[in-house]
């Protein structure tokens, strides 16, 4: 049975990815030690209970794409690439999006660190924001 979501739900940032963005293993050499400190986000929080990222990009940031990086309790890295729904939300909702991340059984909880990597337009170095982990 096909179920369709109302158009209004597609416009809500929290509806950006109801199914959950899927994780993929991240090689150890791609796990950052810390953020770059330049801050593409004005708000970056990870809700451990809801397994979500709530982000608001600064309006002056010329971004091209994003991904969430996560270091789990065992020290393994995982990446969540931004799906088109999150990108669309960032562009249409004033730089705001909520990522609903899929819980992967390979990820040992709780996460040690979470980052948001923003790839910039024009080939500049990616910006890596530390993401605050909240309950």
N, C-alpha and C positions, 0 to 999 in steps of 0.2 A: 504494500500500500504506500503510495507516495504522499508524503506530508509536506506541505509548503508553509514556510514561515511568512508572516505578513511583512510587507515591504518596510514598515516602521521598525521592525526588529532588526533588519539588516543595517539600519542607520545607527543603531545604538552601539557605542564602542564595545560594551560588554558582550554583544552578540557577534562580535567579529569572528570568533572561532569557537562555536558551541561544541564542536566535536573534540576539540583539543589539538594543539599543534604537537606533532610527533617528534620525539627526540631521536638523535642519532649519536653514536659514540664519537667523541672528539679525541684525536691523537694528543698525547701528552705534550708535544711541542707546540700545540695550539692553545693550551690553557694559559691564560695570563696570570702573572703573579699579583697584579693589582691593576686598577684602572689607570687611564692616562691622565686623569685629572683635568682635562679640558672641558668636560661636561656638555654633552649634546642634550641631556635631559635636564629639565627643571624639576621633575618628579620621576623617580624610578624606585618602585617598591615591589617586592616579591612577597605574596601572601602564602606562607607555608601551608596553612589550613585549606585554602581554596586552590592552591597550586596555580596562581595567576601572577602575571606581571601587570602592574598598572603604571603606565608611562605617560609623560607629557614632554614632548620635545620643545626645546627653546625655538621660538619662531625664526631666529636668524641663522639656524643651522641648515646648510645646503646638503641634505642627506640624500642618499640614493637607495640604500637598503639596510636591513638590520637582521641581527640574530641574537638570541639569548644564549649565553654560555653558563653552564652550571657545573660546579665541582661538588660531587656527592660526598657522603660521609666516609667512603673508602678512598677518596682521592682520585676517583675516575671522573673524566670530563665528558660532558654531553652538550650538544648544540641543538637549538631549535631555530630553524630558519623561518623568517617572517613569511607567512602565506599572503596571498593577494588580498585577503579580507583585512588583515592587519594594516597592510600598506595603504589600502583604500581608506580605512578609518583614520589613519594618521593624516592623510591628505584632506579629508572632508570634515574631520571633527576637531580642527584647530590644533593638530599635532598630538592628539590624545588617542590612546588605544589601550585596550585590556587584552592581554594574551591569555587565553585559557590553554594551559599546557597539559598535554596528556601525561598521566602518571605511568611511568615505565617501570616495570618490576626490576629492571636491571639497575635502577638508580637507588642507591642506599640513602635512606633518609636519616636525619635531616641534612639538607645541603649545607656545605661549609661556606661556599661563596656563590654569588650569582652576579653576572655582568650583563650589560647590554652593549653589544658591539654595533656601532653605526658606521656604515661605509659612506664616505662622502662623495659628492659629485666631483668630477674633474680628476679623479684618481688620487686625491690626497690620502694620507694615512688614516686608517679607521680610528674612530674615537671609541674608547672602551670606558663606559661608566660603571662604577661600583653600584650595585643595586642593594638597597636596604632590605634586609630580611625581617619581616614582621610576622607575628603569630596569626 
